[in-house]
Amino acid sequence: MKALIIDDHPIFSDGLRLLLRTLGIAQDIETCTDSTQALHLLQHQAFDLILMDLHMPVLDGYAATAKIRQWQTQQHQS
């Protein structure tokens, strides 16, 4: 499984990455420290699982989720 972790706290992201690997949930794991980085990455890669902090600077998780859903809807309609 390919996973993406989006969180502005590196210690939390690192711990979550270790947990996902240890439990065998995902081995291929990318991390981003903000939603704008994640949106750029998502335009070029697909992920099976996205774990995102809802409270982040620049673009919060709620707005980022809405953009991701809108982008995915447009991709499936094409």
Number of C-alpha atoms within 10 A of each C-alpha: 12 15 20 23 22 24 23 18 13 13 10 12 22 14 11 14 21 15 13 17 14 11 9 10 14 18 15 13 17 16 21 19 18 22 26 15 12 21 16 10 16 15 11 7 8 12 14 9 14 16 14 24 17 16 12 17 11 9 14 16 20 15 12 18 17 11 14 16 12 11 14 13 11 10 9 7 6 5
